[in-house]
Amino acid sequence: MAKSGDGKAPLDPATGHELAVCDTRGGFFLYRFHCDLHYMPVMWARYAIIIATSAKLVALLSGIIAHKTIFAGLIARD
Protein backbone atom coordinates (compact mmCIF):
# COMPACT_ATOMS: atom_id res chain seq x y z
CA MET A 1 0.00 0.00 0.00
CA ALA A 2 1.38 3.40 -0.98
CA LYS A 3 1.77 5.95 1.77
CA SER A 4 2.65 9.58 1.58
CA GLY A 5 6.10 10.72 2.65
CA ASP A 6 4.92 12.13 5.97
CA GLY A 7 3.82 8.73 7.33
CA LYS A 8 0.10 9.33 6.84
CA ALA A 9 -2.08 7.03 4.74
CA PRO A 10 -5.51 7.81 3.32
CA LEU A 11 -8.31 6.16 5.28
CA ASP A 12 -11.79 5.06 4.27
CA PRO A 13 -14.16 7.34 6.23
CA ALA A 14 -16.78 4.59 6.62
CA THR A 15 -14.55 1.78 7.92
CA GLY A 16 -11.34 3.46 9.03
CA HIS A 17 -9.20 1.01 7.05
CA GLU A 18 -6.31 2.18 4.89
CA LEU A 19 -7.14 2.75 1.23
CA ALA A 20 -5.01 1.27 -1.53
CA VAL A 21 -3.80 4.11 -3.73
CA CYS A 22 -1.83 3.97 -6.96
CA ASP A 23 1.61 5.54 -6.92
CA THR A 24 1.34 7.76 -10.01
CA ARG A 25 3.24 10.80 -11.17
CA GLY A 26 0.15 12.40 -12.69
CA GLY A 27 0.16 15.48 -10.47
CA PHE A 28 3.79 16.24 -11.17
CA PHE A 29 3.24 15.72 -14.91
CA LEU A 30 0.27 18.10 -14.99
CA TYR A 31 2.21 20.74 -13.08
CA ARG A 32 5.18 20.54 -15.43
CA PHE A 33 2.90 20.38 -18.50
CA HIS A 34 1.12 23.60 -17.57
CA CYS A 35 4.06 25.57 -16.18
CA ASP A 36 6.96 24.78 -18.49
CA LEU A 37 7.49 25.23 -22.21
CA HIS A 38 9.37 22.63 -24.22
CA TYR A 39 12.59 23.44 -26.04
CA MET A 40 13.29 26.45 -23.83
CA PRO A 41 15.48 26.80 -20.77
CA VAL A 42 13.37 26.34 -17.64
CA MET A 43 13.84 29.86 -16.26
CA TRP A 44 13.09 31.52 -19.61
CA ALA A 45 9.94 29.44 -19.93
CA ARG A 46 8.80 30.39 -16.44
CA TYR A 47 9.43 34.09 -17.12
CA ALA A 48 7.39 33.81 -20.34
CA ILE A 49 4.55 32.19 -18.37
CA ILE A 50 4.75 34.95 -15.73
CA ILE A 51 4.58 37.68 -18.38
CA ALA A 52 1.65 36.03 -20.18
CA THR A 53 -0.24 35.47 -16.93
CA SER A 54 0.34 39.06 -15.81
CA ALA A 55 -0.89 40.36 -19.18
CA LYS A 56 -4.07 38.30 -18.89
CA LEU A 57 -4.66 39.56 -15.35
CA VAL A 58 -4.20 43.19 -16.45
CA ALA A 59 -6.58 42.62 -19.38
CA LEU A 60 -9.19 41.08 -17.08
CA LEU A 61 -9.00 43.87 -14.51
CA SER A 62 -8.99 46.65 -17.10
CA GLY A 63 -12.00 45.05 -18.81
CA ILE A 64 -13.89 44.98 -15.53
CA ILE A 65 -13.02 48.61 -14.83
CA ALA A 66 -13.85 49.75 -18.37
CA HIS A 67 -17.21 48.02 -18.29
CA LYS A 68 -18.17 48.94 -14.76
CA THR A 69 -21.40 50.52 -16.01
CA ILE A 70 -22.50 47.14 -17.31
CA PHE A 71 -21.74 45.52 -13.97
CA ALA A 72 -23.39 48.40 -12.11
CA GLY A 73 -26.51 47.94 -14.22
CA LEU A 74 -26.63 44.25 -13.41
CA ILE A 75 -26.20 44.79 -9.71
CA ALA A 76 -28.39 47.89 -9.32
CA ARG A 77 -31.82 47.34 -7.84
CA ASP A 78 -34.77 49.26 -9.19
C-alpha positions as CSV (number, residue, x, y, z in Angstrom):
1,M,0.0,0.0,0.0
2,A,1.4,3.4,-1.0
3,K,1.8,5.9,1.8
4,S,2.7,9.6,1.6
5,G,6.1,10.7,2.7
6,D,4.9,12.1,6.0
7,G,3.8,8.7,7.3
8,K,0.1,9.3,6.8
9,A,-2.1,7.0,4.7
10,P,-5.5,7.8,3.3
11,L,-8.3,6.2,5.3
12,D,-11.8,5.1,4.3
13,P,-14.2,7.3,6.2
14,A,-16.8,4.6,6.6
15,T,-14.6,1.8,7.9
16,G,-11.3,3.5,9.0
17,H,-9.2,1.0,7.0
18,E,-6.3,2.2,4.9
19,L,-7.1,2.7,1.2
20,A,-5.0,1.3,-1.5
21,V,-3.8,4.1,-3.7
22,C,-1.8,4.0,-7.0
23,D,1.6,5.5,-6.9
24,T,1.3,7.8,-10.0
25,R,3.2,10.8,-11.2
26,G,0.2,12.4,-12.7
27,G,0.2,15.5,-10.5
28,F,3.8,16.2,-11.2
29,F,3.2,15.7,-14.9
30,L,0.3,18.1,-15.0
31,Y,2.2,20.7,-13.1
32,R,5.2,20.5,-15.4
33,F,2.9,20.4,-18.5
34,H,1.1,23.6,-17.6
35,C,4.1,25.6,-16.2
36,D,7.0,24.8,-18.5
37,L,7.5,25.2,-22.2
38,H,9.4,22.6,-24.2
39,Y,12.6,23.4,-26.0
40,M,13.3,26.5,-23.8
41,P,15.5,26.8,-20.8
42,V,13.4,26.3,-17.6
43,M,13.8,29.9,-16.3
44,W,13.1,31.5,-19.6
45,A,9.9,29.4,-19.9
46,R,8.8,30.4,-16.4
47,Y,9.4,34.1,-17.1
48,A,7.4,33.8,-20.3
49,I,4.5,32.2,-18.4
50,I,4.8,34.9,-15.7
51,I,4.6,37.7,-18.4
52,A,1.6,36.0,-20.2
53,T,-0.2,35.5,-16.9
54,S,0.3,39.1,-15.8
55,A,-0.9,40.4,-19.2
56,K,-4.1,38.3,-18.9
57,L,-4.7,39.6,-15.3
58,V,-4.2,43.2,-16.5
59,A,-6.6,42.6,-19.4
60,L,-9.2,41.1,-17.1
61,L,-9.0,43.9,-14.5
62,S,-9.0,46.7,-17.1
63,G,-12.0,45.0,-18.8
64,I,-13.9,45.0,-15.5
65,I,-13.0,48.6,-14.8
66,A,-13.9,49.7,-18.4
67,H,-17.2,48.0,-18.3
68,K,-18.2,48.9,-14.8
69,T,-21.4,50.5,-16.0
70,I,-22.5,47.1,-17.3
71,F,-21.7,45.5,-14.0
72,A,-23.4,48.4,-12.1
73,G,-26.5,47.9,-14.2
74,L,-26.6,44.2,-13.4
75,I,-26.2,44.8,-9.7
76,A,-28.4,47.9,-9.3
77,R,-31.8,47.3,-7.8
78,D,-34.8,49.3,-9.2
